[in-house]
Amino acid sequence: MNPTALLSRAGSWEWSWSLAAAVLILLLRWSLPPDRRSRLHVPVAFVGINAALLGLALLLGPASRSGRALGVASVFFLILALLRLAFVVLFDALPVVRGRVPKIVQDVLIGLGYFVAVMGLFGASGVELSSLLTTSALLTAVVGLALQDTLGNVVSGLAIQVMRPYSVGDWVSLDGVPEHYGQVLEVNWRATRIVTNELVTLLIPNSNIAKATVANFSRPSPVVRRGLRVSVAYDVPPSRVEEIALPAILGAPGVLSEPPPECVLSAFGDSGIEYWCRFFIDDFRRRDVIVGGVGARLYYDFLREGIEIPYPIRTVHLHERSDEQQTRERERRHRRLAEHFLSIDFLAPLGQEVLLGLAQRVRTAVYGRGQAIVREGEEGTDLFLVDRGQVAVTVDAGGKAQEVARLGPGEFFGEMSLMTGEARRATVIALGDVETVRVDKDSFREVLATDPRLVEEIGRMLAARQATLDATAAAGAAGIEQAIETRSQALVKKIRGFFGL
């Protein structure tokens, strides 16, 4: 069939097919999801070019040489538009197929479709395909040699799609370098594009990936194990290290309780015993933050328990303090703590000298941001005085933690647990680095033993505080006074029994 015949035949049906393509584009524009409508840009462009070329061909006349050429070109773009619309319907409009065919496979199929369309158009125009293919064999060999790297990437990309070692959204390592751990954004015909935690985009050729070991941190499960090595002094038994380390690890945000964490003795070092603390997470993006949080929890918990983390340290003292200076500093701190204790209403009756002795027996406990100092409902026998930092007091309100107060330096909590051993009524969380002074039961027993009358006075003050808080607006002064007396007697009895006085 010659081009003139093709053009004359096209004039009778091409406008109909162009109109059908335009209607199909409108229907797809209405039915496709918003994120898929950009796929219509190419067929819209092809239909527009087809209409423009067909109009010019009709103006010039089908018998003219220019008209014949424009007519063949218009048919070519119409075929491309219909072919591209068929792929849009297949890959994007059908819910069964949508999102399941990799982009590289779509590109290959579209390319094959274009090739078949071109060959079909040449055949319909009277071109001998056999001579065309024979003539282009040498050119194909030259182009193949020049593009062998690109073709290698395409073949590797197809192999990746068949084996599917990773998919878009997975966290992977494609070269073993920790700084290059990233999330897969796209797998195209040439390369795989990933973005790292530093928000750096890496474009790795598919041929390189086909030769490398691929580590996928998202499959078959997003749960992966991370670890942290810590050294502990030789005088601390391994059982004690495990007793402290495991709750600290579980308390760090992002650490899973199942599978449970482990703290394994891994080596005997020059300065201490090395432990490998291993735990599981399911948010690989925050892996470094979670590991850092575990390290911080271990530091604070070891510090509170007096466990040393002994790494070789060289310290140069330019001005070493004398024993006398250190003694004066301790005395100043004890006097400062005694003044804080004196400002607490139920401790004030103990007097300056007794409280100074109490300040010499208490311990300092340090907590990091987000750590729970006490938890609602748990047993406890210590009173805490905030010496530095700030804490939040929360209570359980229908399964949700509700903040009721914030305490700063000089303020205290846990007095009822200290005096009666009752369970904690609230949870107290450190809002930053917090240093507390902990008054334990044994230290306070020695204070109460100095004067048995102190029990009655302290019991009355605690009862007065509780009765005032619980009093309603309808209760008169006599009602509150009676409640104080009743509670005072009960509290004094409870305190005596708790301390064995």
C-alpha positions in Angstrom: 0.0 0.0 0.0 1.5 3.4 -1.0 1.4 6.5 1.3 -1.3 8.2 -0.8 -3.6 5.2 -0.4 -2.8 5.1 3.3 -3.6 8.8 3.7 -6.8 8.6 1.8 -8.0 5.7 3.9 -6.8 7.5 7.0 -9.0 10.5 6.3 -12.1 8.4 6.6 -11.3 6.9 10.0 -8.5 8.9 11.6 -10.7 11.7 12.9 -13.0 9.1 14.5 -10.1 7.4 16.2 -8.7 10.7 17.4 -12.1 11.6 18.8 -12.3 8.2 20.6 -8.8 8.7 22.0 -9.9 12.1 23.4 -13.0 10.7 25.0 -10.9 7.9 26.6 -8.5 10.4 28.0 -11.5 12.3 29.6 -12.8 9.1 31.1 -9.4 8.1 32.5 -8.9 11.6 33.8 -12.1 11.2 35.8 -11.5 7.6 37.0 -7.8 7.5 37.7 -6.5 8.3 41.2 -4.9 11.8 41.5 -1.4 10.4 41.8 -1.8 8.5 38.5 -3.3 11.2 36.3 0.2 12.5 35.3 0.4 9.3 33.1 -2.0 10.9 30.7 0.3 13.8 29.7 2.1 11.8 27.0 -1.0 10.4 25.2 -2.6 13.9 25.4 0.5 15.3 23.7 0.4 12.5 21.0 -3.3 13.2 20.3 -2.7 16.9 20.0 0.2 16.3 17.6 -1.9 13.9 15.6 -4.8 16.4 15.3 -2.4 19.2 14.2 -0.6 17.1 11.6 -3.8 15.7 10.2 -5.3 19.2 9.9 -2.2 20.4 8.0 -2.2 17.3 5.7 -5.9 18.0 4.8 -5.0 21.7 4.1 -2.1 20.8 1.8 -4.0 18.1 0.1 -3.4 14.3 0.2 -2.0 14.3 -3.3 0.9 16.6 -2.4 4.2 15.3 -1.2 4.1 17.3 2.0 0.5 16.3 2.6 1.4 12.6 2.2 4.3 13.0 4.7 2.2 14.8 7.2 -0.6 12.3 6.9 1.8 9.4 7.6 3.2 11.2 10.6 -0.3 11.9 11.9 -1.2 8.2 11.7 2.0 7.4 13.5 1.3 9.7 16.5 -2.3 8.4 16.6 -1.1 4.8 16.9 1.4 5.9 19.6 -1.4 7.7 21.5 -3.7 4.7 21.4 -0.9 2.4 22.4 0.0 4.5 25.3 -3.6 4.8 26.4 -3.9 1.0 26.3 -0.9 0.8 28.7 -2.4 3.4 31.0 -5.7 1.3 31.1 -3.7 -1.9 31.8 -1.2 -0.6 34.4 -3.1 2.2 36.1 -6.8 1.9 35.6 -7.3 -1.7 36.5 -7.2 -2.1 40.3 -6.1 -5.7 40.0 -2.9 -4.7 38.2 -2.3 -1.2 39.6 1.0 -0.8 41.4 1.9 -4.5 41.0 4.0 -4.2 37.8 7.4 -2.6 38.3 8.1 0.5 36.4 11.1 -1.0 34.6 8.9 -3.8 33.2 6.3 -1.2 32.1 9.0 0.8 30.3 10.3 -2.3 28.5 6.8 -3.3 27.4 6.0 0.3 26.2 9.3 0.3 24.3 8.5 -3.0 22.6 5.0 -1.6 21.8 6.5 1.5 20.2 9.0 -0.7 18.2 6.1 -2.9 16.9 4.1 0.2 16.0 7.0 1.7 14.0 7.6 -1.5 12.1 3.9 -1.9 11.4 3.7 1.6 10.0 6.8 1.1 7.8 5.3 -2.1 6.5 1.9 -0.4 5.8 3.8 2.3 3.9 5.5 -0.1 1.6 8.9 -0.3 3.2 10.6 -3.7 3.0 11.2 -4.6 6.6 13.7 -7.4 5.8 16.0 -4.9 3.9 15.6 -2.4 6.7 16.6 -4.9 9.4 19.5 -6.2 7.3 20.8 -2.7 6.6 20.6 -1.8 10.3 22.3 -4.9 11.6 25.8 -3.3 11.5 24.4 -0.1 13.1 22.8 -2.2 15.8 26.1 -3.9 16.6 27.9 -0.6 16.8 25.2 0.9 19.1 25.2 -2.3 21.2 28.9 -2.1 21.8 28.6 1.6 22.7 25.7 1.0 25.1 26.8 -2.2 26.6 27.0 -0.7 30.1 23.6 0.8 29.7 22.2 -2.5 28.4 23.9 -4.3 31.3 22.1 -2.0 33.7 18.8 -2.7 31.9 19.3 -6.5 32.1 20.3 -6.3 35.7 17.3 -4.1 36.5 15.0 -6.8 35.0 16.8 -9.5 37.0 16.3 -7.4 40.2 12.6 -7.1 39.4 12.3 -10.8 38.9 14.1 -11.8 42.1 12.7 -8.8 44.0 15.5 -8.6 46.7 13.9 -5.3 47.7 11.0 -3.0 46.9 10.2 0.7 47.0 10.1 1.7 50.7 12.5 -1.0 52.0 15.6 0.0 54.0 18.6 -1.6 52.4 22.4 -1.7 52.2 23.7 -2.1 48.7 27.5 -1.7 49.3 28.0 -2.5 53.0 28.9 1.0 54.0 26.8 2.1 57.1 26.6 5.7 55.8 24.9 4.4 52.7 22.1 2.6 54.4 19.0 4.0 52.8 15.4 3.7 51.9 14.6 2.7 48.3 12.8 5.4 46.4 12.8 4.0 42.8 14.0 1.1 40.7 14.3 2.2 37.1 15.8 0.8 33.9 19.3 2.1 34.7 19.8 2.4 38.5 18.2 2.1 42.0 17.7 5.4 43.8 17.8 5.4 47.6 17.8 8.2 50.2 19.9 8.0 53.4 19.3 9.3 56.9 21.4 12.3 56.0 18.7 13.0 53.2 21.4 12.3 50.6 20.1 10.6 47.5 22.3 7.9 46.1 21.9 6.6 42.5 23.5 3.1 42.3 23.7 1.4 38.8 21.8 -1.9 38.6 24.8 -3.7 37.2 26.8 -2.9 40.4 23.9 -4.1 42.6 23.8 -7.4 40.6 27.4 -8.1 41.6 27.1 -7.0 45.3 25.5 -8.4 48.4 22.2 -6.8 49.2 21.1 -6.5 52.9 17.4 -5.8 53.3 16.4 -4.5 56.8 12.7 -4.4 56.0 12.1 -8.0 54.9 10.9 -10.5 55.8 10.1 -8.5 58.9 10.9 -4.9 59.9 12.2 -6.2 63.2 16.0 -6.0 63.3 18.6 -6.4 66.0 21.0 -3.7 67.0 23.8 -3.7 69.6 25.9 -1.6 71.9 29.1 -2.6 73.6 29.9 -1.3 77.1 32.8 -2.0 79.5 32.2 -2.5 83.2 34.7 -2.7 86.1 36.0 -6.2 87.1 34.6 -5.9 90.6 31.0 -5.9 89.4 29.6 -9.5 88.9 28.0 -10.3 85.5 24.7 -11.1 87.1 24.6 -7.6 88.7 25.4 -6.0 85.3 22.6 -8.0 83.7 20.2 -7.1 86.5 20.7 -3.4 85.9 21.3 -3.3 82.1 18.2 -5.3 80.9 15.6 -3.0 82.5 17.6 0.0 81.3 17.5 -1.2 77.7 13.8 -2.1 77.9 13.1 1.4 79.2 14.7 3.1 76.2 12.1 4.4 73.6 11.9 2.3 70.5 13.2 -0.9 72.0 10.9 -3.9 71.6 10.1 -6.2 74.5 9.8 -9.2 72.1 12.2 -10.6 71.2 13.7 -9.8 74.6 17.0 -7.9 74.9 20.3 -9.6 76.0 23.4 -8.5 77.7 26.2 -11.0 76.9 29.7 -11.0 78.3 31.9 -10.8 75.2 35.5 -10.1 76.3 37.8 -9.5 79.2 39.5 -6.2 78.4 42.5 -4.4 79.8 40.4 -2.0 81.8 37.2 -4.0 82.4 34.8 -6.7 81.2 33.1 -5.9 77.9 29.4 -6.7 77.5 27.5 -6.8 74.2 24.0 -5.4 74.8 21.7 -6.6 72.0 18.1 -5.5 71.4 15.5 -5.4 68.7 13.8 -2.4 67.0 11.2 -2.1 64.2 11.9 1.5 63.1 15.2 1.3 61.1 15.0 5.0 60.2 15.6 5.9 63.9 18.2 3.2 64.6 21.0 5.6 65.6 18.6 7.6 67.9 17.4 4.4 69.6 21.0 3.1 70.1 21.9 6.5 71.5 18.9 6.3 73.9 20.0 2.9 75.1 23.5 4.1 75.8 22.1 7.1 77.7 19.9 4.8 79.9 22.8 2.5 80.6 25.0 5.5 81.6 22.4 6.9 84.0 21.5 3.6 85.6 25.1 2.6 86.0 25.9 6.0 87.5 23.0 5.7 90.1 24.1 2.2 91.1 27.8 3.2 91.5 29.0 1.0 88.6 32.1 2.3 86.9 32.5 2.3 83.1 36.3 2.0 83.0 38.0 3.1 79.8 41.6 4.2 79.8 41.5 7.9 80.7 44.4 10.3 81.2 43.5 13.1 83.5 45.8 16.0 84.2 45.1 18.0 87.4 46.6 21.5 87.1 45.3 22.4 90.6 44.4 19.4 92.7 42.1 20.1 95.6 43.3 19.5 99.1 41.4 17.3 101.6 40.4 20.4 103.5 38.8 21.9 100.4 36.9 18.8 99.7 35.7 18.6 103.3 34.5 22.2 103.1 32.6 21.5 99.9 30.9 18.5 101.5 29.9 20.5 104.5 28.4 23.3 102.3 26.4 20.7 100.4 25.1 19.1 103.6 24.1 22.5 105.0 22.3 23.3 101.8 20.4 20.0 101.8 19.5 20.5 105.5 18.0 23.9 104.6 15.9 22.2 101.8 14.7 19.5 104.3 13.8 22.3 106.8 11.5 23.9 104.2 9.5 20.6 104.0 6.6 21.0 106.5 6.6 17.4 107.9 10.4 17.3 108.2 10.7 20.8 109.9 9.9 19.4 113.4 13.1 17.3 113.2 15.3 20.4 113.7 18.4 21.8 112.0 20.9 19.4 113.7 18.9 16.2 113.0 18.3 17.2 109.4 22.0 18.0 109.0 22.8 14.4 110.1 20.1 13.1 107.6 21.8 15.1 104.8 25.0 13.3 105.5 23.3 9.9 105.1 21.2 10.4 101.9 22.3 9.4 98.4 22.3 11.3 95.1 20.5 9.8 92.1 20.8 11.1 88.5 18.2 10.5 85.8 18.2 11.4 82.1 15.4 12.9 79.9 12.3 10.7 79.8 13.3 8.3 82.5 10.7 7.3 85.1 12.0 8.1 88.7 8.9 6.3 90.2 5.9 4.7 88.6 2.3 4.8 89.7 1.3 1.6 91.6 4.8 0.3 92.2 6.1 -0.3 95.7 8.6 2.2 97.2 10.1 3.4 100.5 12.1 6.5 99.3 11.4 10.2 99.4 12.9 12.2 96.5 14.0 15.9 96.7 14.7 17.6 93.4 18.2 19.1 93.6 18.6 20.0 90.0 16.4 20.0 86.9 12.6 19.5 86.6 10.2 16.6 86.7 6.7 16.0 85.6 4.1 14.3 87.8 1.5 12.2 85.8 -1.4 10.0 86.8 -3.3 7.4 84.8 -6.5 8.8 83.5 -8.4 6.0 81.7 -5.3 4.4 80.3 -3.7 7.8 79.3 -1.0 9.6 81.3 -2.2 13.0 82.4 0.3 15.6 83.7 -0.9 17.1 87.0 2.2 19.0 88.2 5.8 19.9 87.6 8.4 20.0 90.3 11.7 21.9 90.4 14.7 22.3 92.7 13.8 22.3 96.4 10.5 20.4 95.8 9.8 16.8 96.8 7.7 13.7 96.2 7.2 10.3 97.7 6.6 11.3 101.3 3.8 8.7 101.9 5.8 5.9 100.5 8.7 6.9 102.8 6.5 7.1 105.9 4.1 4.2 105.4 5.4 2.1 102.5 2.3 2.5 100.5 2.3 2.2 96.7 3.2 5.2 94.5 0.2 7.3 93.7 1.7 8.9 90.5 4.5 8.5 88.0 7.3 11.0 88.0 9.3 11.5 84.7 12.5 13.5 84.3 12.1 16.3 81.8 15.8 16.6 81.3 19.0 15.8 83.2 17.7 15.6 86.8 19.7 15.2 90.0 17.7 14.0 93.0 18.4 13.4 96.7 17.0 10.1 97.8 16.0 9.7 101.5 15.6 5.9 102.1 13.7 4.1 104.9 16.8 3.0 106.9 18.3 6.5 107.1 14.9 8.0 108.2 14.5 5.2 110.8 17.6 6.4 112.6 16.2 10.0 112.6 12.8 8.9 114.1 14.6 6.8 116.7 16.2 9.9 118.2 12.8 11.2 119.5 9.6 9.0 119.5 7.4 12.2 119.8 8.4 13.1 116.3 6.2 10.4 114.9 3.0 12.0 116.3 3.9 15.4 115.0 4.8 14.1 111.5 1.7 12.0 111.4 -0.5 14.9 112.3 1.1 17.1 109.6 0.6 14.5 106.9 -3.0 13.9 108.0 -3.7 17.6 107.9 -2.4 17.8 104.3 -4.5 14.9 103.2 -7.6 16.0 104.9 -7.3 19.5 103.5 -6.8 18.2 99.9 -9.8 15.8 100.3 -12.2 18.3 102.0 -15.2 19.4 100.0 -16.6 22.9 99.9 -19.5 21.7 102.1 -17.3 20.5 104.9 -16.9 23.0 107.7 -13.8 23.6 109.9 -15.1 21.2 112.5 -15.4 18.5 109.9 -11.9 19.0 108.6 -10.5 19.0 112.2 -12.2 15.8 113.0 -10.9 14.2 109.8 -7.4 15.4 110.7 -7.6 13.8 114.1 -8.9 10.5 112.8 -6.3 10.3 110.0 -3.6 11.4 112.4 -4.2 8.5 114.7 -4.3 6.0 111.9 -1.1 7.4 110.3 0.8 7.4 113.5 -0.1 3.8 114.1 0.9 2.9 110.5 4.2 4.8 110.7 5.2 3.1 113.9 4.5 -0.3 112.5 6.3 0.5 109.3 9.5 1.6 111.0 9.2 -0.9 113.9 9.1 1.8 116.6 
